[in-house]
Amino acid sequence: MIEVRREDFSVDEALARLIRGGMGAVVVFLGVVRNESKGRAVERMEIEVYEEMALRQLEAIRREAIERFGVDEALIIHRYGSLKAMERIMMIAVGAAHRAEAFEACRYIIENIKRRVPIWKKEFTPEGEFWVEGEGEKG
Amino acid sequence: MRIKIQYFASLRELVGIHMEEMSLEEGSGIEDLMRKIKERHRPLMEAKRILVAVNGEYVDANGSLREGDLVSLFPPVSGG
C-alpha cells in the first residue's frame, strides 16, 4: 500500500487495491504540480527522494494513521523525477467505515508526509531553478 | 572509524557530491562529524537548517556514531 515511483499511476487501479467490504467511505487526496509559485510560472518540477528512508517513513505514517483513527486501510503513492505542471505528484487514499475518520486520517497522512518524508521539490521557472522551502520539523 | 555520508537536494548541490567517506576518531558523535564536514565543505555554512539521519532514521545532534554508519544530510523536506 506504499509506493514511490517515477511513472504516473492509475487512481482506479489504486482504489481497486484499497477498497474492501466494510468500507463505507473512501477519501482520496491528489497532489498536483501547480503552474505558478510565488508569482513565477512553473514549467516543471524535479522531485528527489531518499527512497529507502522515504519508504520506511511512509509505512510508519500509514500504520500510525490506521491505529490512531481506526480506519481500515490507507494507500500512499508518491512520484519522483521530472514532472510538468498539472501532472500528479502523489495520491493518498483512506478507506474506513465512515467519512469522519477517513478525512482525519487522510489529513494526518499528508501533514506528516510534509514534515517527515525525505522528498524534495525543485521548481523550474523562466527566472531560474528554485528548491521549494521545506516545512520539515524533524531533525 | 569509517563513516559514509550522503547528501540530498540543495545540500548535494552545495557540496557538489552525493556521497563520500570520512574517518573519525572512535567515540565521535554527530556534532563532531558535522564540525568536520563543515570544515571540508565551506558552502554548507550557507544552509539554514540541516536534518540528519543515521542508517535511515532521524537522529539528534547529540547522537553517537559507529563504524560503517551511513549518515544522510538534507534540508527540511518538501514532498507531498
Backbone of each chain as ProteinMPNN parsed JSONL, in Angstrom:
{"seq_chain_A": "MIEVRREDFSVDEALARLIRGGMGAVVVFLGVVRNESKGRAVERMEIEVYEEMALRQLEAIRREAIERFGVDEALIIHRYGSLKAMERIMMIAVGAAHRAEAFEACRYIIENIKRRVPIWKKEFTPEGEFWVEGEGEKG", "coords_chain_A": {"N_chain_A": [[0.817, -1.222, 0.0], [2.178, 1.071, -0.103], [4.037, 3.166, -2.135], [6.752, 4.335, -4.087], [7.488, 5.938, -6.942], [8.541, 6.512, -10.385], [6.948, 6.718, -12.685], [3.637, 7.744, -13.822], [0.472, 7.095, -12.171], [-2.436, 4.969, -11.877], [-5.476, 6.039, -10.697], [-7.819, 4.593, -10.441], [-6.895, 1.91, -10.469], [-5.413, 1.934, -8.134], [-7.404, 2.41, -6.238], [-8.877, 0.093, -6.54], [-7.188, -1.698, -5.351], [-7.332, -0.866, -2.758], [-10.024, -0.777, -1.787], [-12.374, -2.584, 0.123], [-14.761, -4.918, 1.556], [-16.908, -3.585, 4.073], [-15.943, -1.052, 4.112], [-17.284, 2.155, 4.04], [-16.689, 4.621, 3.281], [-14.413, 6.366, 1.261], [-11.677, 8.392, 1.145], [-9.934, 10.427, -1.061], [-6.882, 11.946, -1.809], [-5.177, 14.052, -3.992], [-2.065, 15.23, -5.003], [-0.896, 17.8, -7.073], [1.171, 19.274, -9.677], [1.513, 22.637, -9.42], [0.992, 25.452, -11.65], [2.193, 27.802, -11.061], [4.293, 29.617, -8.733], [4.936, 31.563, -5.994], [4.496, 33.848, -7.592], [5.865, 33.207, -9.88], [6.015, 31.581, -13.058], [5.647, 28.117, -13.274], [7.275, 25.658, -15.03], [8.106, 23.033, -14.938], [8.852, 20.413, -12.559], [11.364, 19.046, -10.469], [11.61, 16.143, -8.653], [13.173, 14.861, -5.877], [14.217, 11.972, -4.095], [14.979, 10.185, -1.097], [15.035, 7.114, -1.23], [14.969, 4.591, 0.304], [14.67, 5.446, 2.953], [12.415, 7.055, 2.719], [10.415, 5.202, 2.048], [10.29, 3.734, 4.409], [9.464, 5.717, 6.235], [6.996, 6.453, 5.118], [5.572, 4.085, 5.408], [5.498, 3.929, 8.185], [3.952, 6.189, 8.776], [1.564, 5.487, 7.528], [0.786, 3.276, 9.106], [0.501, 4.537, 11.606], [-1.652, 6.253, 11.067], [-3.713, 4.428, 10.573], [-3.905, 3.142, 13.062], [-4.355, 5.296, 14.87], [-6.738, 6.553, 13.992], [-8.467, 4.552, 13.496], [-9.104, 3.596, 10.955], [-9.725, 1.48, 8.042], [-7.863, 0.911, 5.966], [-5.016, 2.364, 4.327], [-3.532, 4.002, 1.591], [-0.618, 5.007, -0.092], [0.932, 6.763, -2.658], [3.798, 8.11, -4.079], [5.391, 10.173, -6.402], [8.563, 10.59, -8.181], [11.247, 12.337, -9.909], [11.099, 14.044, -13.103], [8.476, 16.274, -13.477], [5.764, 17.733, -15.191], [3.859, 20.858, -15.155], [0.647, 20.527, -13.768], [0.754, 17.783, -13.733], [0.329, 14.713, -11.855], [1.519, 14.408, -8.563], [1.323, 12.929, -6.224], [-0.67, 10.507, -4.399], [-3.087, 9.899, -1.938], [-5.102, 7.547, -0.364], [-7.744, 6.736, 1.714], [-9.56, 4.305, 3.358], [-12.514, 3.701, 5.188], [-15.026, 2.811, 7.661], [-16.708, 4.956, 8.05], [-17.091, 8.467, 7.084], [-15.899, 10.545, 8.692], [-13.571, 9.661, 10.145], [-12.067, 8.861, 7.998], [-11.488, 11.234, 6.582], [-10.006, 12.585, 8.553], [-7.812, 10.873, 8.954], [-6.636, 10.986, 6.44], [-5.846, 13.647, 6.302], [-3.996, 13.651, 8.387], [-2.041, 12.002, 7.295], [-1.098, 13.448, 4.983], [-0.1, 15.792, 6.188], [1.957, 14.763, 7.76], [3.604, 13.624, 5.85], [4.597, 15.92, 4.673], [6.126, 16.874, 6.738], [7.991, 14.873, 7.471], [8.894, 12.971, 5.527], [11.605, 12.085, 3.494], [11.745, 13.786, 0.862], [12.181, 16.01, -1.835], [11.429, 19.057, -3.593], [12.075, 20.736, -6.632], [11.58, 23.679, -8.382], [11.22, 24.64, -11.765], [11.504, 27.541, -13.505], [10.913, 30.368, -15.758], [12.583, 32.272, -14.698], [14.579, 30.905, -13.458], [15.931, 28.105, -11.432], [14.478, 26.804, -8.482], [14.668, 25.556, -5.215], [12.04, 24.146, -3.361], [11.023, 25.531, -0.391], [11.258, 23.732, 2.564], [8.883, 22.328, 4.933], [9.673, 20.834, 6.942], [9.927, 19.565, 10.224], [11.292, 17.8, 11.626], [14.342, 16.428, 13.063]], "CA_chain_A": [[0.0, 0.0, 0.0], [3.101, 2.198, -0.135], [4.785, 3.098, -3.387], [7.498, 5.502, -4.549], [7.715, 5.549, -8.334], [8.785, 7.584, -11.348], [5.844, 6.791, -13.644], [2.311, 8.134, -13.351], [-0.266, 5.971, -11.608], [-3.875, 4.951, -12.152], [-6.277, 6.198, -9.474], [-8.761, 3.465, -10.395], [-6.186, 0.688, -10.057], [-5.052, 2.084, -6.722], [-8.624, 2.255, -5.437], [-9.264, -1.318, -6.583], [-6.353, -2.389, -4.364], [-7.666, -0.383, -1.409], [-11.41, -0.943, -1.324], [-12.833, -3.926, 0.525], [-16.035, -4.91, 2.274], [-16.837, -2.921, 5.381], [-15.662, 0.367, 3.9], [-18.416, 2.937, 3.559], [-16.164, 5.923, 2.864], [-13.026, 6.401, 0.786], [-11.227, 9.755, 0.881], [-8.764, 10.433, -1.949], [-6.189, 13.22, -1.936], [-4.179, 14.065, -5.061], [-1.204, 16.409, -5.069], [-0.516, 18.028, -8.472], [2.158, 20.346, -9.879], [0.871, 23.926, -9.718], [1.73, 26.115, -12.743], [2.844, 29.029, -10.575], [4.761, 29.575, -7.355], [5.484, 32.869, -5.591], [4.416, 34.783, -8.706], [6.647, 32.758, -11.042], [5.407, 30.478, -13.808], [6.39, 26.867, -13.099], [7.18, 24.828, -16.231], [8.193, 21.646, -14.488], [9.389, 20.227, -11.217], [12.181, 17.838, -10.262], [11.394, 15.633, -7.302], [14.258, 13.974, -5.446], [13.782, 11.166, -2.955], [15.881, 9.226, -0.454], [13.984, 6.109, -1.345], [14.879, 3.608, 1.398], [14.138, 6.1, 4.154], [11.059, 7.531, 2.414], [9.509, 4.054, 2.14], [10.115, 3.411, 5.832], [8.665, 6.783, 6.86], [5.623, 6.374, 4.603], [4.935, 2.92, 6.038], [5.245, 4.292, 9.589], [2.831, 7.146, 8.784], [0.365, 4.701, 7.191], [0.39, 2.497, 10.285], [0.032, 5.471, 12.644], [-2.978, 6.748, 10.678], [-4.679, 3.339, 10.762], [-4.094, 2.914, 14.506], [-4.872, 6.484, 15.543], [-8.096, 6.947, 13.599], [-9.291, 3.355, 13.367], [-9.563, 3.377, 9.573], [-9.454, 0.105, 7.615], [-6.656, 0.806, 5.145], [-4.543, 3.62, 3.73], [-2.61, 3.764, 0.479], [0.134, 6.223, -0.432], [1.829, 6.676, -3.815], [4.485, 9.396, -4.301], [6.274, 10.099, -7.569], [9.789, 11.39, -8.21], [11.691, 12.583, -11.28], [10.696, 15.31, -13.719], [7.023, 16.345, -13.661], [5.297, 19.008, -15.76], [2.72, 21.484, -14.492], [-0.636, 19.812, -13.796], [0.911, 16.324, -13.553], [0.078, 14.262, -10.489], [2.712, 14.141, -7.76], [1.08, 11.909, -5.215], [-2.04, 10.123, -4.075], [-3.381, 9.235, -0.661], [-6.491, 7.084, -0.306], [-8.036, 6.136, 3.009], [-10.866, 3.657, 3.408], [-12.997, 3.493, 6.557], [-16.457, 2.555, 7.736], [-17.435, 6.231, 7.975], [-16.306, 9.542, 6.483], [-15.163, 11.434, 9.601], [-12.218, 9.155, 10.413], [-11.318, 8.788, 6.732], [-10.955, 12.584, 6.33], [-8.98, 12.902, 9.565], [-6.621, 10.068, 8.698], [-6.033, 11.495, 5.213], [-5.197, 14.904, 6.7], [-2.834, 13.271, 9.193], [-1.013, 11.446, 6.4], [-0.45, 14.478, 4.153], [0.688, 16.705, 7.042], [3.175, 14.078, 8.193], [4.49, 13.498, 4.684], [5.261, 17.213, 4.502], [7.058, 17.093, 7.846], [8.954, 13.806, 7.809], [9.359, 12.039, 4.487], [12.717, 12.716, 2.781], [11.461, 14.075, -0.541], [12.402, 17.448, -2.056], [10.956, 19.532, -4.893], [12.744, 21.901, -7.215], [10.742, 24.236, -9.436], [11.918, 25.225, -12.917], [10.714, 28.676, -13.976], [11.702, 31.178, -16.705], [13.57, 33.061, -13.933], [15.61, 30.028, -12.892], [15.5, 26.925, -10.664], [14.352, 27.106, -7.057], [14.231, 24.486, -4.313], [10.874, 24.505, -2.552], [11.369, 25.618, 1.037], [10.57, 22.646, 3.261], [8.187, 22.597, 6.194], [10.123, 19.774, 7.846], [10.184, 19.928, 11.62], [12.103, 16.734, 12.227], [15.791, 16.545, 12.991]], "C_chain_A": [[0.852, 1.275, 0.0], [3.913, 2.079, -1.413], [5.488, 4.426, -3.655], [7.921, 5.156, -5.959], [7.908, 6.767, -9.235], [7.554, 7.808, -12.234], [4.553, 7.287, -12.977], [1.58, 6.886, -12.845], [-1.735, 6.079, -12.0], [-4.634, 5.023, -10.834], [-7.226, 5.009, -9.331], [-8.094, 2.18, -9.917], [-5.836, 0.742, -8.578], [-6.274, 1.851, -5.842], [-9.09, 0.799, -5.412], [-8.456, -2.126, -5.571], [-6.804, -2.077, -2.936], [-9.021, -0.877, -0.911], [-11.744, -2.405, -1.007], [-14.134, -3.794, 1.31], [-15.893, -4.263, 3.641], [-16.525, -1.445, 5.257], [-16.925, 1.054, 3.38], [-17.977, 4.288, 3.057], [-14.721, 5.764, 2.396], [-12.691, 7.856, 0.468], [-9.961, 9.673, 0.049], [-8.184, 11.834, -1.988], [-5.178, 13.077, -3.071], [-3.38, 15.35, -4.954], [-0.787, 16.566, -6.52], [0.46, 19.201, -8.571], [1.407, 21.621, -10.275], [1.674, 24.645, -10.808], [2.303, 27.471, -12.332], [3.257, 28.871, -9.119], [5.413, 30.905, -7.036], [5.544, 33.836, -6.77], [5.211, 34.378, -9.939], [5.923, 31.607, -11.73], [6.269, 29.226, -13.609], [6.159, 25.992, -14.33], [7.209, 23.352, -15.876], [8.834, 21.6, -13.114], [10.273, 18.992, -11.222], [11.953, 17.4, -8.829], [12.475, 14.61, -6.988], [13.802, 13.214, -4.211], [14.945, 10.342, -2.41], [14.989, 8.01, -0.233], [13.85, 5.158, -0.151], [14.233, 4.22, 2.636], [12.704, 6.569, 3.933], [10.057, 6.387, 2.547], [9.23, 3.694, 3.602], [9.228, 4.431, 6.533], [7.206, 6.703, 6.409], [4.869, 5.212, 5.257], [4.6, 3.231, 7.504], [4.031, 5.221, 9.681], [1.516, 6.416, 8.488], [-0.14, 3.942, 8.418], [-0.151, 3.398, 11.387], [-1.395, 5.927, 12.34], [-4.045, 5.674, 10.925], [-4.977, 3.136, 12.256], [-4.799, 4.076, 15.183], [-6.346, 6.758, 15.257], [-9.017, 5.744, 13.359], [-9.846, 3.135, 11.962], [-9.14, 1.969, 9.124], [-8.132, -0.033, 6.861], [-6.291, 2.182, 4.598], [-3.482, 3.292, 2.694], [-1.913, 5.085, 0.154], [1.038, 5.929, -1.628], [2.472, 8.05, -3.969], [5.43, 9.227, -5.476], [7.546, 10.9, -7.367], [10.189, 11.559, -9.673], [11.166, 13.911, -11.78], [9.199, 15.301, -14.016], [6.628, 17.718, -14.192], [4.129, 19.558, -14.951], [1.458, 20.667, -14.766], [-0.497, 18.283, -13.725], [0.674, 15.965, -12.09], [1.379, 13.918, -9.783], [2.472, 12.957, -6.834], [-0.404, 11.622, -5.011], [-2.077, 9.488, -2.692], [-4.823, 8.758, -0.774], [-6.682, 6.366, 1.021], [-9.445, 5.56, 2.974], [-11.262, 3.373, 4.851], [-14.49, 3.185, 6.513], [-17.23, 3.846, 7.503], [-16.5, 7.38, 7.586], [-15.426, 10.322, 7.459], [-13.73, 10.945, 9.813], [-11.383, 9.058, 9.129], [-10.705, 10.152, 6.398], [-9.805, 12.897, 7.29], [-7.679, 12.158, 9.287], [-5.885, 10.583, 7.456], [-5.257, 12.779, 5.511], [-3.912, 14.617, 7.492], [-1.689, 12.795, 8.289], [-0.33, 12.559, 5.604], [0.4, 15.422, 5.011], [1.993, 16.05, 7.477], [4.14, 13.808, 7.045], [5.281, 14.801, 4.543], [6.282, 17.503, 5.602], [8.221, 16.124, 7.858], [9.568, 13.046, 6.654], [10.428, 12.717, 3.615], [12.512, 12.771, 1.26], [11.589, 15.587, -0.7], [11.973, 17.825, -3.468], [11.773, 20.726, -5.335], [11.898, 22.381, -8.375], [11.598, 24.883, -10.524], [11.012, 26.295, -13.519], [11.546, 29.466, -14.998], [12.782, 31.998, -15.986], [14.663, 32.206, -13.298], [15.013, 28.868, -12.113], [15.482, 27.27, -9.174], [13.919, 25.882, -6.278], [13.033, 24.991, -3.524], [11.293, 24.451, -1.086], [10.569, 24.583, 1.82], [9.901, 23.1, 4.548], [8.703, 21.672, 7.282], [10.453, 20.273, 9.243], [11.126, 18.937, 12.27], [13.576, 17.09, 12.194], [16.382, 17.28, 14.164]], "O_chain_A": [[0.338, 2.39, 0.089], [4.421, 1.004, -1.733], [4.909, 5.497, -3.479], [8.641, 4.178, -6.164], [7.505, 7.882, -8.906], [7.169, 8.947, -12.498], [4.403, 7.253, -11.756], [2.027, 5.761, -13.071], [-2.211, 7.142, -12.401], [-4.458, 4.174, -9.96], [-7.412, 4.483, -8.234], [-8.634, 1.455, -9.082], [-5.942, -0.252, -7.86], [-6.188, 1.171, -4.819], [-9.625, 0.324, -4.41], [-8.946, -3.102, -5.004], [-6.677, -2.903, -2.031], [-9.155, -1.332, 0.225], [-11.434, -3.319, -1.772], [-14.546, -2.694, 1.677], [-14.853, -4.392, 4.287], [-16.8, -0.667, 6.171], [-17.548, 0.604, 2.419], [-18.77, 5.029, 2.477], [-13.913, 5.108, 3.053], [-13.338, 8.479, -0.374], [-9.027, 8.95, 0.393], [-8.916, 12.805, -2.179], [-4.416, 12.111, -3.115], [-3.949, 16.434, -4.828], [-0.369, 15.595, -7.15], [0.557, 20.017, -7.654], [0.757, 21.678, -11.319], [2.891, 24.477, -10.891], [2.838, 28.201, -13.167], [2.658, 28.101, -8.369], [6.338, 31.33, -7.728], [6.526, 34.561, -6.932], [5.237, 35.106, -10.931], [5.301, 30.768, -11.079], [7.489, 29.283, -13.761], [5.027, 25.627, -14.646], [6.461, 22.539, -16.419], [9.294, 22.612, -12.583], [9.972, 18.006, -11.895], [12.087, 18.195, -7.899], [12.671, 13.636, -7.715], [13.08, 13.757, -3.375], [15.789, 9.864, -3.168], [14.297, 7.885, 0.777], [12.746, 4.943, 0.35], [13.376, 3.614, 3.279], [11.874, 6.494, 4.839], [8.971, 6.576, 3.095], [8.098, 3.391, 3.98], [8.355, 4.072, 7.323], [6.292, 6.866, 7.217], [3.696, 5.332, 5.612], [3.543, 2.841, 7.999], [3.185, 5.057, 10.559], [0.49, 6.688, 9.111], [-1.331, 3.959, 8.73], [-1.146, 3.066, 12.031], [-2.241, 5.982, 13.232], [-5.134, 5.967, 11.419], [-6.129, 2.982, 12.661], [-5.725, 3.879, 15.971], [-7.105, 7.143, 16.146], [-10.199, 5.907, 13.056], [-10.922, 2.561, 11.795], [-8.292, 1.344, 9.76], [-7.375, -0.977, 7.088], [-7.15, 3.049, 4.431], [-2.643, 2.415, 2.899], [-2.543, 6.142, 0.129], [1.809, 4.97, -1.614], [1.765, 9.058, -3.989], [6.182, 8.255, -5.542], [7.615, 11.774, -6.504], [9.555, 10.998, -10.567], [10.829, 14.797, -10.994], [8.709, 14.421, -14.724], [7.103, 18.742, -13.7], [3.494, 18.844, -14.175], [1.249, 20.182, -15.878], [-1.498, 17.57, -13.665], [0.803, 16.808, -11.203], [2.234, 13.223, -10.333], [3.332, 12.089, -6.687], [-1.268, 12.405, -5.406], [-1.233, 8.669, -2.329], [-5.681, 9.508, -1.241], [-5.89, 5.504, 1.401], [-10.4, 6.244, 2.606], [-10.461, 2.871, 5.639], [-15.13, 3.285, 5.466], [-18.272, 3.847, 6.847], [-15.282, 7.283, 7.737], [-14.319, 10.723, 7.098], [-12.783, 11.719, 9.677], [-10.156, 9.159, 9.165], [-9.549, 10.229, 5.981], [-8.763, 13.409, 6.881], [-6.591, 12.727, 9.37], [-4.655, 10.613, 7.428], [-4.142, 12.966, 5.023], [-2.883, 15.261, 7.287], [-0.528, 13.146, 8.497], [0.899, 12.607, 5.554], [1.497, 15.808, 4.605], [3.025, 16.717, 7.554], [5.354, 13.769, 7.246], [6.491, 14.778, 4.321], [7.201, 18.296, 5.403], [9.334, 16.506, 8.219], [10.671, 12.518, 6.791], [10.191, 13.791, 3.063], [13.019, 11.945, 0.501], [11.171, 16.352, 0.168], [12.122, 17.048, -4.411], [12.118, 21.602, -4.542], [11.535, 21.597, -9.252], [12.57, 25.582, -10.236], [9.908, 26.008, -13.979], [12.755, 29.257, -15.096], [13.782, 32.374, -16.597], [15.576, 32.738, -12.666], [13.802, 28.65, -12.108], [16.378, 27.953, -8.677], [12.929, 25.237, -6.622], [13.018, 26.137, -3.073], [11.842, 23.456, -0.614], [9.341, 24.56, 1.747], [10.283, 24.095, 5.163], [8.227, 21.718, 8.416], [11.161, 21.265, 9.421], [11.688, 19.201, 13.332], [14.01, 17.935, 11.41], [17.598, 17.453, 14.235]]}, "seq_chain_B": "MRIKIQYFASLRELVGIHMEEMSLEEGSGIEDLMRKIKERHRPLMEAKRILVAVNGEYVDANGSLREGDLVSLFPPVSGG", "coords_chain_B": {"N_chain_B": [[37.199, 5.317, 13.006], [35.303, 4.445, 10.065], [32.994, 6.34, 8.202], [30.13, 6.635, 6.162], [28.852, 9.221, 4.118], [25.983, 10.759, 2.864], [24.532, 13.176, 0.69], [21.655, 15.197, 0.069], [19.424, 16.848, -2.253], [19.322, 20.394, -1.986], [21.599, 20.483, -0.415], [23.274, 18.584, -1.53], [23.854, 19.875, -3.892], [25.22, 22.127, -2.922], [27.507, 20.974, -1.818], [28.466, 19.493, -3.918], [28.826, 16.811, -4.385], [27.418, 13.478, -4.153], [27.964, 11.398, -2.432], [30.335, 10.408, 0.108], [33.258, 9.307, 1.976], [34.428, 9.304, 5.357], [36.931, 9.555, 7.909], [36.756, 9.102, 11.362], [37.554, 9.778, 14.795], [37.392, 7.161, 17.242], [34.439, 6.986, 19.201], [33.418, 9.373, 18.414], [30.724, 11.68, 17.711], [27.597, 12.836, 16.222], [27.813, 15.644, 16.324], [30.605, 16.057, 16.22], [31.14, 15.017, 13.724], [29.657, 16.77, 12.085], [31.046, 19.15, 12.478], [33.465, 18.564, 11.261], [32.643, 18.051, 8.65], [31.656, 20.553, 7.864], [33.992, 22.003, 7.884], [35.348, 20.829, 5.8], [33.607, 21.246, 3.66], [32.957, 24.211, 2.955], [30.784, 25.717, 1.718], [28.539, 24.644, 2.922], [27.963, 26.096, 5.14], [26.186, 27.979, 4.369], [23.739, 26.785, 4.457], [20.543, 26.89, 5.875], [19.249, 25.129, 7.595], [20.0, 21.85, 8.641], [19.046, 18.557, 8.334], [19.522, 15.414, 9.928], [20.078, 11.996, 9.372], [20.709, 8.689, 10.488], [21.591, 5.676, 9.158], [19.094, 5.666, 7.904], [17.275, 6.618, 9.807], [15.909, 9.35, 11.648], [18.06, 11.422, 13.644], [19.246, 13.049, 16.663], [21.293, 15.989, 17.265], [23.098, 15.281, 19.217], [23.576, 12.627, 18.915], [25.221, 9.362, 18.707], [27.899, 7.682, 16.889], [28.801, 4.854, 14.83], [31.206, 2.504, 13.554], [31.015, 2.175, 10.06], [28.515, 3.354, 9.765], [25.84, 4.885, 7.928], [25.417, 8.108, 7.159], [23.011, 10.526, 6.539], [22.51, 13.675, 5.105], [20.372, 16.412, 4.839], [18.176, 19.064, 3.591], [15.249, 20.637, 5.184], [12.34, 18.74, 4.503], [10.247, 18.596, 1.519], [8.159, 17.296, 0.267], [5.038, 15.82, -0.961]], "CA_chain_B": [[36.145, 4.567, 12.317], [34.913, 4.991, 8.755], [31.567, 6.674, 8.111], [29.694, 7.063, 4.824], [27.955, 10.371, 4.21], [25.315, 11.09, 1.604], [23.882, 14.484, 0.699], [20.49, 15.255, -0.813], [18.755, 18.097, -2.662], [20.148, 21.605, -2.035], [22.893, 20.221, 0.232], [24.085, 17.881, -2.542], [24.338, 20.895, -4.833], [26.206, 22.975, -2.232], [28.728, 20.199, -1.602], [28.953, 19.095, -5.237], [28.9, 15.341, -4.494], [26.29, 12.806, -3.485], [28.413, 10.507, -1.354], [31.758, 10.375, 0.415], [33.605, 8.609, 3.22], [35.223, 10.12, 6.258], [37.442, 8.848, 9.081], [36.537, 9.836, 12.612], [38.105, 9.093, 15.974], [36.421, 6.338, 17.991], [33.689, 7.748, 20.204], [32.892, 10.614, 17.845], [29.272, 11.717, 17.531], [27.086, 13.649, 15.116], [28.373, 17.011, 16.412], [31.996, 16.021, 15.725], [31.07, 14.793, 12.28], [29.169, 17.988, 11.439], [32.139, 20.132, 12.513], [34.442, 18.14, 10.259], [32.037, 18.207, 7.325], [31.587, 21.984, 7.536], [35.364, 22.45, 7.58], [35.699, 20.308, 4.477], [32.698, 21.833, 2.658], [32.585, 25.549, 3.444], [29.467, 26.207, 1.273], [27.46, 24.142, 3.786], [27.668, 27.159, 6.122], [25.038, 28.741, 3.843], [22.483, 26.044, 4.699], [19.816, 27.4, 7.048], [18.966, 24.024, 8.509], [20.412, 20.553, 8.109], [18.488, 17.416, 9.055], [20.474, 14.301, 9.939], [19.564, 10.64, 9.603], [21.739, 7.654, 10.512], [21.019, 4.408, 8.677], [17.7, 5.836, 7.513], [16.398, 7.082, 10.895], [16.287, 10.679, 12.138], [18.803, 11.452, 14.918], [19.527, 14.372, 17.233], [22.677, 16.458, 17.104], [23.993, 14.652, 20.202], [23.615, 11.177, 18.67], [26.556, 8.772, 18.563], [28.165, 7.036, 15.595], [29.541, 3.585, 14.872], [31.893, 2.071, 12.342], [30.168, 1.741, 8.947], [27.218, 4.04, 9.706], [25.51, 5.716, 6.765], [24.824, 9.354, 7.643], [22.39, 11.293, 5.456], [22.307, 15.086, 5.443], [19.455, 17.015, 3.86], [17.414, 20.207, 4.071], [13.87, 20.299, 5.526], [11.71, 18.038, 3.38], [9.196, 19.406, 0.847], [7.329, 16.42, -0.566], [3.59, 15.935, -0.775]], "C_chain_B": [[35.777, 5.27, 11.01], [33.398, 5.17, 8.719], [31.274, 7.048, 6.664], [28.719, 8.21, 4.984], [27.303, 10.588, 2.857], [24.531, 12.389, 1.77], [22.719, 14.47, -0.286], [20.092, 16.698, -1.117], [19.725, 19.294, -2.635], [21.516, 21.373, -1.383], [23.828, 19.495, -0.732], [24.663, 18.896, -3.526], [25.4, 21.791, -4.188], [27.556, 22.272, -2.122], [29.34, 19.751, -2.935], [29.139, 17.6, -5.408], [27.697, 14.735, -3.787], [26.787, 12.011, -2.28], [29.909, 10.599, -1.131], [31.98, 9.576, 1.695], [34.477, 9.501, 4.063], [35.719, 9.25, 7.413], [37.226, 9.713, 10.307], [37.195, 9.053, 13.744], [37.004, 8.278, 16.642], [35.72, 7.206, 19.028], [33.133, 9.061, 19.673], [31.38, 10.514, 17.665], [28.899, 12.605, 16.35], [27.705, 15.06, 15.127], [29.798, 17.058, 15.854], [32.015, 15.876, 14.206], [30.661, 16.087, 11.559], [30.268, 19.053, 11.397], [33.133, 19.824, 11.383], [33.911, 18.365, 8.831], [32.01, 19.68, 6.918], [32.974, 22.574, 7.267], [35.743, 22.036, 6.158], [34.874, 20.984, 3.376], [32.176, 23.17, 3.157], [31.199, 26.012, 2.981], [28.305, 25.723, 2.148], [27.06, 25.151, 4.86], [26.441, 27.966, 5.683], [23.705, 28.077, 4.183], [21.83, 26.534, 5.986], [19.627, 26.303, 8.086], [19.359, 22.713, 7.855], [19.783, 19.463, 8.977], [19.448, 16.239, 8.901], [19.75, 12.984, 10.197], [20.76, 9.691, 9.626], [21.062, 6.325, 10.181], [19.513, 4.523, 8.457], [16.746, 6.26, 8.611], [16.881, 8.456, 11.37], [17.038, 10.563, 13.464], [18.969, 12.896, 15.377], [20.993, 14.711, 17.037], [23.619, 15.771, 18.088], [24.072, 13.126, 20.041], [25.042, 10.666, 18.491], [26.682, 8.073, 17.217], [28.962, 5.759, 15.796], [30.187, 3.319, 13.52], [30.866, 1.64, 11.276], [28.815, 2.42, 8.851], [27.07, 4.826, 8.4], [24.767, 6.948, 7.289], [24.268, 10.124, 6.448], [22.12, 12.707, 5.931], [21.415, 15.69, 4.376], [18.727, 18.208, 4.45], [16.014, 19.762, 4.502], [13.136, 19.762, 4.3], [10.565, 18.856, 2.792], [8.349, 18.555, -0.101], [5.845, 16.68, -0.345], [2.919, 16.663, -1.904]], "O_chain_B": [[35.914, 6.485, 10.863], [32.632, 4.3, 9.134], [32.085, 7.708, 6.015], [27.862, 8.19, 5.867], [27.978, 10.6, 1.828], [23.954, 12.667, 2.821], [22.779, 13.825, -1.333], [20.377, 17.624, -0.358], [20.819, 19.218, -3.194], [22.494, 22.013, -1.77], [25.031, 19.756, -0.751], [25.817, 18.787, -3.939], [26.372, 22.17, -4.842], [28.608, 22.884, -2.308], [30.559, 19.642, -3.069], [29.567, 17.154, -6.473], [27.05, 15.368, -2.953], [26.125, 11.953, -1.243], [30.668, 10.84, -2.07], [31.036, 9.218, 2.399], [35.187, 10.361, 3.541], [35.03, 8.328, 7.848], [37.487, 10.916, 10.285], [37.368, 7.837, 13.665], [35.832, 8.655, 16.612], [36.344, 8.062, 19.656], [32.451, 9.785, 20.398], [30.827, 9.428, 17.492], [29.754, 13.059, 15.589], [28.07, 15.596, 14.081], [30.156, 17.974, 15.114], [32.796, 16.523, 13.508], [31.253, 16.449, 10.542], [30.407, 19.771, 10.406], [33.572, 20.717, 10.658], [34.637, 18.808, 7.941], [32.304, 20.018, 5.772], [33.107, 23.533, 6.508], [36.372, 22.793, 5.418], [35.386, 21.258, 2.29], [31.081, 23.249, 3.716], [30.487, 26.642, 3.763], [27.222, 26.307, 2.127], [25.966, 25.077, 5.42], [25.746, 28.558, 6.51], [22.665, 28.735, 4.196], [22.461, 26.589, 7.041], [19.817, 26.514, 9.284], [19.091, 22.486, 6.676], [19.962, 19.444, 10.195], [20.103, 16.09, 7.87], [18.928, 12.871, 11.107], [21.713, 9.871, 8.868], [20.101, 5.912, 10.83], [18.753, 3.608, 8.776], [15.533, 6.271, 8.4], [18.081, 8.703, 11.482], [16.708, 9.724, 14.303], [18.85, 13.835, 14.59], [21.816, 13.86, 16.696], [24.818, 15.683, 17.827], [24.573, 12.426, 20.922], [25.952, 11.429, 18.166], [25.698, 7.896, 16.499], [29.689, 5.597, 16.776], [29.764, 3.843, 12.49], [29.969, 0.844, 11.554], [28.034, 2.105, 7.953], [28.039, 5.352, 7.853], [23.647, 6.851, 7.791], [24.972, 10.346, 5.463], [21.575, 12.92, 7.013], [21.646, 15.52, 3.179], [18.663, 18.356, 5.671], [15.621, 18.629, 4.221], [13.3, 20.276, 3.194], [9.983, 19.702, 3.471], [7.883, 19.033, -1.135], [5.449, 17.615, 0.35], [1.701, 16.839, -1.888]]}, "name": "protein", "num_of_chains": 2, "seq": "MIEVRREDFSVDEALARLIRGGMGAVVVFLGVVRNESKGRAVERMEIEVYEEMALRQLEAIRREAIERFGVDEALIIHRYGSLKAMERIMMIAVGAAHRAEAFEACRYIIENIKRRVPIWKKEFTPEGEFWVEGEGEKGMRIKIQYFASLRELVGIHMEEMSLEEGSGIEDLMRKIKERHRPLMEAKRILVAVNGEYVDANGSLREGDLVSLFPPVSGG"}
